[in-house]
Amino acid sequence: MEIYAVRIYDLSEERLTELCSLINLEKKNKIERFVNKKDKIRAIIGETLIRMIVIENLKLSNKYISFDKNQYGKPYLKDYPNINFNISHSGDYVLCAVDDSPIGVDVEEVKDIKYEEIAKSFFTTKESEYIISQDLKIQLDKFYEIWTLKESYIKCCGQGLSIPLKSFYLDLDQRENIKVVSNDKYTEHTFKVFNIELGYKVAVCSLNKEISNNIVRLDQNYLINKFTELCLK
Ligand SMILES: CC(C)(COP(=O)(O)OP(=O)(O)OC[C@H]1O[C@@H](n2cnc3c(N)ncnc32)[C@H](O)[C@@H]1OP(=O)(O)O)[C@@H](O)C(=O)NCCC(=O)NCCS
């Protein structure tokens, strides 16, 4: 398993156009439709990241990389069922986790929100109670921890919000052994929370027993240069 993180910064229109010319038409059109430049950057960096990983690991030429989506929109690499990946973006971060089993990753920028109300609406009673039972100073942090963990689980399963967030709960009592309970049973999934930077929360969910302890950080320019270089080979 590898987990990659890129901290994004501005990208020139020329660079953006160049990168968009190296991806498939559907994704290119989607990115071009975004009004917000940061949405464009997050999406193209996610795409560049997974393409670079695939080229390097499978020695596959960029033009032969083909993605498809399951019925809930989870992208996967066509013809390579043993490569599982998942992308997440929020604020200034883009993350991509790659593994030989289903994987889900979620990054969230921590914002000063009314977490109590949101938790009541979207989380189970146990999870909401867990948050408000914590010291006031860390309640927002705990809220985001549960949010990213729940999202990482949904994203690992690949079924999006067709799995209602209230239909399963996180057993957070054993700090190092977070588990999901669904239909009164523990599932096989394993979890890890990362504090990549103050103001961000990351969670990874996997069907493998072990989750990597490391996040590989790549500089945006390094990634773009490496990817365009690999495309020329
Ligand atoms: C789409 C969803 C899977 C994740 O959305 P998100 O957390 O807003 O976005 P993220 O940045 O983490 O993930 C987006 C990426 O996940 C991937 N993705 C899309 N559908 C997916 C699915 N069904 N399963 C797993 N991954 C999926 C894509 O790669 C997408 O990136 P791309 O569009 O650039 O290719 C879905 O769970 C969702 O809509 N969540 C929002 C739920 C919410 O509002 N929760 C509040 C509770 S407090």
The ligand as an SDF file (V2000), in Angstrom:
LIG
                    3D

 48 50  0  0  0  0  0  0  0  0999 V2000
  -18.3850   11.1600   -3.8680 C   0  0  0  0  0  0  0  0  0  0  0  0
  -18.1100   10.6560   -2.4820 C   0  0  0  0  0  0  0  0  0  0  0  0
  -17.6810    9.2280   -2.6130 C   0  0  0  0  0  0  0  0  0  0  0  0
  -16.9290   11.4180   -1.8380 C   0  0  0  0  0  0  0  0  0  0  0  0
  -17.0960   12.7390   -1.9470 O   0  0  0  0  0  0  0  0  0  0  0  0
  -16.1950   13.8560   -1.2510 P   0  0  0  0  0  0  0  0  0  0  0  0
  -15.7960   13.4440    0.1250 O   0  0  0  0  0  0  0  0  0  0  0  0
  -16.9550   15.1080   -1.3900 O   0  0  0  0  0  0  0  0  0  0  0  0
  -14.9480   13.9820   -2.1900 O   0  0  0  0  0  0  0  0  0  0  0  0
  -13.4630   13.4120   -2.1500 P   0  0  0  0  0  0  0  0  0  0  0  0
  -12.5950   14.5210   -2.6090 O   0  0  0  0  0  0  0  0  0  0  0  0
  -13.0890   12.7420   -0.8720 O   0  0  0  0  0  0  0  0  0  0  0  0
  -13.5110   12.2670   -3.2350 O   0  0  0  0  0  0  0  0  0  0  0  0
  -13.7430   12.5540   -4.5810 C   0  0  0  0  0  0  0  0  0  0  0  0
  -13.0990   11.4510   -5.3850 C   0  0  0  0  0  0  0  0  0  0  0  0
  -13.5940   10.1840   -4.9690 O   0  0  0  0  0  0  0  0  0  0  0  0
  -13.6650    9.3090   -6.0800 C   0  0  0  0  0  0  0  0  0  0  0  0
  -15.0260    8.7660   -6.0980 N   0  0  0  0  0  0  0  0  0  0  0  0
  -16.1170    9.1670   -6.7820 C   0  0  0  0  0  0  0  0  0  0  0  0
  -17.1570    8.3560   -6.5030 N   0  0  0  0  0  0  0  0  0  0  0  0
  -16.7070    7.4370   -5.6200 C   0  0  0  0  0  0  0  0  0  0  0  0
  -17.3170    6.3310   -4.9620 C   0  0  0  0  0  0  0  0  0  0  0  0
  -18.5720    5.9720   -5.1700 N   0  0  0  0  0  0  0  0  0  0  0  0
  -16.5470    5.6030   -4.1070 N   0  0  0  0  0  0  0  0  0  0  0  0
  -15.2600    5.9100   -3.8990 C   0  0  0  0  0  0  0  0  0  0  0  0
  -14.6280    6.9560   -4.5110 N   0  0  0  0  0  0  0  0  0  0  0  0
  -15.3560    7.7040   -5.3570 C   0  0  0  0  0  0  0  0  0  0  0  0
  -13.2960   10.1040   -7.3210 C   0  0  0  0  0  0  0  0  0  0  0  0
  -11.9670    9.8080   -7.6570 O   0  0  0  0  0  0  0  0  0  0  0  0
  -13.4240   11.5440   -6.8490 C   0  0  0  0  0  0  0  0  0  0  0  0
  -12.4640   12.4070   -7.3990 O   0  0  0  0  0  0  0  0  0  0  0  0
  -12.5670   12.9690   -8.9060 P   0  0  0  0  0  0  0  0  0  0  0  0
  -13.9860   13.3560   -9.1110 O   0  0  0  0  0  0  0  0  0  0  0  0
  -11.6060   14.0960   -8.9690 O   0  0  0  0  0  0  0  0  0  0  0  0
  -12.1470   11.8120   -9.7580 O   0  0  0  0  0  0  0  0  0  0  0  0
  -19.3750   10.6610   -1.6210 C   0  0  0  0  0  0  0  0  0  0  0  0
  -19.1620    9.8880   -0.4730 O   0  0  0  0  0  0  0  0  0  0  0  0
  -19.9420   11.9920   -1.2480 C   0  0  0  0  0  0  0  0  0  0  0  0
  -20.6360   12.6160   -1.9960 O   0  0  0  0  0  0  0  0  0  0  0  0
  -19.6710   12.4300   -0.0330 N   0  0  0  0  0  0  0  0  0  0  0  0
  -20.0970   13.7060    0.5290 C   0  0  0  0  0  0  0  0  0  0  0  0
  -20.8560   13.3380    1.7670 C   0  0  0  0  0  0  0  0  0  0  0  0
  -21.1700   14.4310    2.6980 C   0  0  0  0  0  0  0  0  0  0  0  0
  -21.6220   15.4860    2.3390 O   0  0  0  0  0  0  0  0  0  0  0  0
  -20.9440   14.1240    3.9640 N   0  0  0  0  0  0  0  0  0  0  0  0
  -21.1780   14.9850    5.0400 C   0  0  0  0  0  0  0  0  0  0  0  0
  -21.2460   14.1350    6.2610 C   0  0  0  0  0  0  0  0  0  0  0  0
  -20.7800   14.9300    7.6690 S   0  0  0  0  0  0  0  0  0  0  0  0
  1  2  1  0
  2  3  1  0
  2  4  1  0
  2 36  1  0
  4  5  1  0
  5  6  1  0
  6  7  2  0
  6  8  1  0
  6  9  1  0
  9 10  1  0
 10 11  2  0
 10 12  1  0
 10 13  1  0
 13 14  1  0
 14 15  1  0
 15 16  1  0
 15 30  1  0
 16 17  1  0
 17 18  1  0
 17 28  1  0
 18 19  1  0
 18 27  1  0
 19 20  2  0
 20 21  1  0
 21 22  1  0
 21 27  2  0
 22 23  1  0
 22 24  2  0
 24 25  1  0
 25 26  2  0
 26 27  1  0
 28 29  1  0
 28 30  1  0
 30 31  1  0
 31 32  1  0
 32 33  2  0
 32 34  1  0
 32 35  1  0
 36 37  1  0
 36 38  1  0
 38 39  2  0
 38 40  1  0
 40 41  1  0
 41 42  1  0
 42 43  1  0
 43 44  2  0
 43 45  1  0
 45 46  1  0
 46 47  1  0
 47 48  1  0
M  END
$$$$
